[in-house]
Structure formats: structure tokens, C-alpha cells
Amino acid sequence: MRFRSFIYLFTFCGIVSLISCETTSIVPIRVYDPSEVNLPDSTYHITLVNRLYLPTGNESYNERNSFDSLEINNIARKSLFKGVEDALYSSGLIDTVTIVQKTIEDKNTLNFDIELKSMNWDTIEAISAKNRSDVVISLDGLIVEHFYSTKAALGIDFDNSNRYNNFGTLKVYLSALFRVYDPEKKYLIEKYYYSDTIFWESEGKTLHSALRNLPLKKDAVSEAAYWSGLYYAERFVSQWEEVDRFYFIRGHPKLREAAILAKEEKWLDAAKIWKVLAYGPDNEIASRAALNMALVSEMYDNLEVALNWTQKSYSLNKKESVEQYLKVLRERIRIYKKYVWTEE
């Protein structure tokens, strides 16, 4: 979700710079960013199931390289679930998130580098009944890899003399397989592979000190896994985002009059003026007024109406800023239609 919402947040940043500040004003508005995954209605309790057999090693915590892959994957799994849990609670719609360990399914397999098959519906129903869960999310695969590296790069010191800068890098790659089940309808809501790579960089007087200044492996894996879980679970969370929009305030006395009303947040009163101007004889003024009508429509989440007004504005005066706004609205409508469930 974070990338989807950025599309129209960042795209629109360029629009404002294309227009003179003398003729426009900026206003923040709240836009609805729907969840990518639609959970069943009245989903209040979610159970997270760890199906991976990851026995804990007996290694010491004191040395950077003392952890084997089993311990690293245990750390990753715990932090991954913590991230998922925090994101679900942040929605304000989920009352309870329960984390359970599934009985070991294959004691001869260390299930951190393979993909487990789906659970059968009897198992899912049993988990759901025991925990009173509306949705069951299972972790069916997990790969965690980490890489340390160092490099020396020639740089220029303050006195213009050459010197070598020593850098260390830690890269953590995490890939997780999740399945999401609707126990009541016996429906697989989604099977999703999440992957991410997070970097840390450091600098030191020597290559060894640059490496030493990086986070400990266990801390880096824990942080990377937490954010991966959080970002994954945001797929289930709808949010309201604040974005900047612009509207025209000059070019005609009536535009200035409406701008005063808009500044007082009397948007519907301002819209009455803009609507009349949008059908006036002056194409430049009509285009500006139509764009302003699009803003009001988007404010009230009438996206199709906002698109129609923007198209009218662009047909009257083909400004690049209006063309960019068309792209923003079309993307919002595409996302809304794809991810927001509507009853027919």
C-alpha cells in the first residue's frame, strides 16, 4: 500500500510547481486509500499461524557470527509477526490478533527454505474455532539472508588531499509466503509472496571499524523483519491520506470572490460560483473554474465527477498541470475500482 498511495502523492507534487503561485492556492485534502485485500465483513479477530519448524539453537548472543540460520529465522519470524500484528491493530477495526504455533508437520524438514502446502479446511476450521477467529493468516515459507561487505573509496579531504573513505554495508533480504483464509466460507483469500531488502551503511577509519559500526546481525534481521511484516499487513488496512491540491483564485472577479469563500472553507458556496463560470464564454476562465469544480468533487470523494470536470477543463485549455491531474484522478479511480468492494 505504501507504494500505491505514493503514486498520487508524489505525482501531484510536480503539478503545483507548473503553475504560478499568483493565480493558484494550495489546499490539503484527505483522500481515501483503500486496502489491497478485502477481508470478510465483520472481521474482528485474526489468527496468525506459524507453520515453520524452527528449533532454537544454543549459540551465544555475544558474537556477531554466533547465530546459525535457525536462530536467525526464529528472530525474523517473531519480528515479522509483531509487524503484522501492529499494522492490523493500527486499523482500529481489529479487536484481537492471536499468534499460534502450528503442530510440527514434518519433523525431518527445517521449514525455512521451502514452501509449505496449504492447510486443509479441517485444520483451518479447528484453528478458527479454538481461537474464535474470523480470518486465519498462515506463514508458509520464510527465507532470510544477510550479507556484510566493505569497500574503500578515494575521496578528497578538507585540505584537498586524497584520502580513502572506508564503508561497511549490511544487506538483509527477507522473503515470506503468506496465505489468508476465510474459515466460514472455506475460501483462500490470497496467497502472497512478500519480499524486501533493507540496507545499512556505516563509515570508519578502517575497513574493520566500518564493519564494526554496522548493527549486530540479530538486530538488523529483527528490524528488517518487523518492517516487512508491517508493510505486508498494510495490504489489509484502509487509510485516509492527506495530499496537496491546487485551485485557481485569480483571473476573474468572481474567481477572487469564490476564493474568499474557499479560504473560509465554504466550498459548496464557492462551487456555485465556479459552476457558472465553467460554462462562461471565456475559455481560460471556464477551464480554471472547471478545474476548481474537480477539486470540490474530489474533496467529497466523487471521483468520476471530478474526472469529468477535469476533462472539461483540459478540453478548454490544454495545460500540462491539468493533464497531470487527469492522470492522478484516473489512477485513484483505478485503485478504488480494483480494491473497494461494492455491492451490486
N, C-alpha and C positions, 0 to 999 in steps of 0.2 A: 504493500500500500504506500509506503513512503515514496517510492519512485513514481507511482501513478499520480499522487497528489502534487508532486513536484512539477509534473508536466505543465499544468496550467499555472502554477505559482511562478515558475521561472520564465515560462514563455511570455507571461504578461509583463514581466519586469521590463522587457525591451520595448513594449508598446509605449509606455509613458514617455520614454526618452525621445520618441519620434515626434512628440507634439510640443508646441510651445507652451510653457507654463503660464503665459499671459492669457491664453484662451481656454485653459482647462483647469480643473481642480481634481485632486486625488481624494478618494474616499475608500476606506477599508470596508469590505463586506464579508459576511460569513457564507461560505459555500459548503454544501453537503458532499462529503467524500464517502460514498457507500462502501461497505465491506465487500471484499472479493468473493467471499464464501458465505452463502446464505444458510444459516443454521435453522433447524425447525423452530416454528413459533413456540413461545413459552419455554425456551431453553434457559434454565436457571442453574442447573448442576451439570458440570462436565467432569468426567473422569479421565485422567491421563494414565496410560498403561505403559510401563516399561517392560518390554518383552525380551530385552537383551540380557544374556548371561554374561555378566562382567564381574568375576570374582575379584576381591580386593587383594592386592599384593602386600607384602610385608616390608617394602622398601622404606628407607628413612626419608624424612621430609627435608633433611638438611642440605643435600646436594642437588644441584641443578639437574643432573642427569641420572638421578637415582630412581626415577619413576619408570616403570615399564608401561607398555601400551595399555594393559588392563587398568592400571590406576588412572592413567590419563583419561581413558574413556569413561571411567566412573565419575571423575570430576566433571567431565564435559556433560555427561547425561544429567547429573544433578543441577548444574547451572542452566542447561538447556531447558529443563522442566521449570526451573524458577523463572526464567524469562517468559515462557509461555503462560505460566500462572499469573505473573504480574500484568501482562498485556490483557488477559481475559478479565481480570478484576478491574482494570482501568476503564473498561467499557461501562461500568455501572449497571450492567444488565445481568451479570453472572453472580449468583449468590454464593456458590460453593464450587471449589476446584479440588478434587481429590486425586492424590497420586498413589498408585498401587503398583506393586511388583508382581508381574505375572509369574506363575509357576514355571520353572525351567522346562523348556520343551525339548531341548536336545542337549544333554549334559556333555556330549562329546564335541560340541561346537561352541567356540567362543564367538558369540553372535555380534561382533563389532565390525566385521568386514564383509558381511553378506546381507542379502535382502530376505527377510522372513516372508513367508506366505501369509495371506490374510487369515485372521482368526475365523473360526466357524461361528455361525449365528448362535448356537447353543452357549458357547463360551461368552460371546458378547452379551447375550441376554442375562447370563448369570452374573457377569460383572456389573451390568446396569442395575439389576435387581438388588444386589448386595449393597451397592453404593447409592442407589436411588438417583442414577444419573440419566439425563436426557440425551446426552451425546457422549460417545466414547472416542477418545483420540489415542491411538497406539503409536509408539515409537518402534519401528520395524527394521531399522538399519541405522548405523552410525559409523562414520569414518572421521577420524581426527588425525591430522598430520601437522607437524611443526618443523620449521627449518630455520636454523641460525646461519647467518653469513656476515662476513666483514669485508670491507674494502677501504682502500686508501686512495684519496683523490687529491691531485695537485691543486692548491689554491694560492691566493695572494694574501699576504699578511698586511697589517696596517701600514707598515713601512715599505710596502710594495715589494717585499722579498717573497720568494717562493717558499711554500711550506706544504706539507702533506696533512690533509684532514682525514681522520680515521673514523669510520662509521660502522655501526653494527645494525643489523636488521633481523627481526624475528617475524616470521610469517606463520600464521595459524590458518590452516584450511579445514573447514568442517562441512560435512555433507550428512544430511539426515533424511530418512524416509519416514513420513507420517501417513497414517490412514485415519480417516474420520468416519465414524459410523453413526447412523440413526437406528438405535436398537428397536424402537417401536415399529418403524416401517421396514426394518431389515434392509436398509439402503446404505450403500457405500457413498457417502457424500463426496469424498475426494481421496485420491492417492497422490501425494505431493512430495517431490524431492526438493529439499531446500539445501542450497549450498552458498557458502560465503567465504571470503578470505579477508583476514584482518592483519594489518602490518603494524609493527612498532619499529621505530628508528632511534638510534642513540649516537652520541659522539663522545670520543675520548682522546686522551693524549696518545694512547697506543691502541693497536687493534684489540689487545686483550682487555683494556679498560673500556673500550667502546662496547665490547661484547658483555662485559660485566655490568654495564649500566642499563642493559635491557631487563625487562621484567623476568621474574622466575617463570619457568615453563608452566607450572601449575596455575600461577596467577593469570598468565596470558590465556591459557586454554579456558580457564573458568570465565574470564571476561568475554572472550570471543563466543563461547557457547551461550552465555546469558543473552547477549545481544542478538545472536542468531535465533534463539527461542522467542525473544520479544518481537523481532521483525516477522518471524513466521506467523505468530499468533495475531499480529495486526491484520492479517487477512480476514479475520473473523469480526473485526471491530469497525463499526461505522464511526466517523468523526465529522465534526464541523471545523473547517479550516478558515482562517482569516486571510484574505488576499486583497491586494490593492486594485482598484478600478479607477477610471477617469471619466469625467463628463465635461461637456462644453459649457462655459459660463459667459462667453462674450461673443460679439458679432452681430447682436441684435438687442434692442432694449428689452424685449420680452425674455431673452436668454438671461440677461442680468437680473430681471425680476424673479425668474424661476430659480436662479442661483441663490438668491437670498432665502427663498423658501427651503431649498435643499440644505442650506447651511443650518437652518433651524430644524432639519430632519422632517420637514413636511413634504415628503417625497411624492405622495399622491397628489397634493395640490400643485406641486411643480410639474408633475406629469400631465396635468390638464393643459398647462401652457405649452409644454413640449409637443403634445399630440396635435395641437392646432398648427404649430409651426412646421411640423413634419409634413404637412400637406400644403404648405405655402408655395408661392411661385419662385422663391429664391432657392435654387438647388443646394447651395452651400449651407444656408441656414437650415433648410429642411433635412439635409444629411446630418448635421450636428444634432438637431432635435431628435431625429430617429435613433441616433446612437444613444442619446440620453434616455430615450424610452426603453432601449435594450437594457441599459443598466438597471432601471427600476424593475423591469421584468425579471432580470436575474436575481435582484435583491429578494424578490418574492418567490424565487425558485421556479419561475415559469420559463424554463429553458427554451422550449420550442418557440414561444412568443418572442423571447429575447433574440433568438436566431433570426426570426422573420424581420424584426426591426433592424437588426444589424445588416441583413441582406439589402434592405431598403436603403439604409444609409450608404452602403457601398455602391449601390446602383446609381445613386445620385452624385456621388463624389468618391472616386476610387482612391481613397487614402490608404497608404500602407498600414497605418495604425488600425484602421477598421478591418482590413483584410486579416491582420493578426488576431484581432478579437473574434473574427469568424472562426478561425482555427481553434481558439480557446474554447468557444462555445460548442463547436462540433465535437471536440474531444470530451468535454463534460457530458454531452448528451450520449455519446458512445458508451462511456463508462457507466452512466446512470442506467441505460437500457440493458447493459450486459450484466450488471451486478445487483440492481434493485429489483426484487420480486414484486410483481403486481398481479392482483387477482383479476382474472378475465371474467 
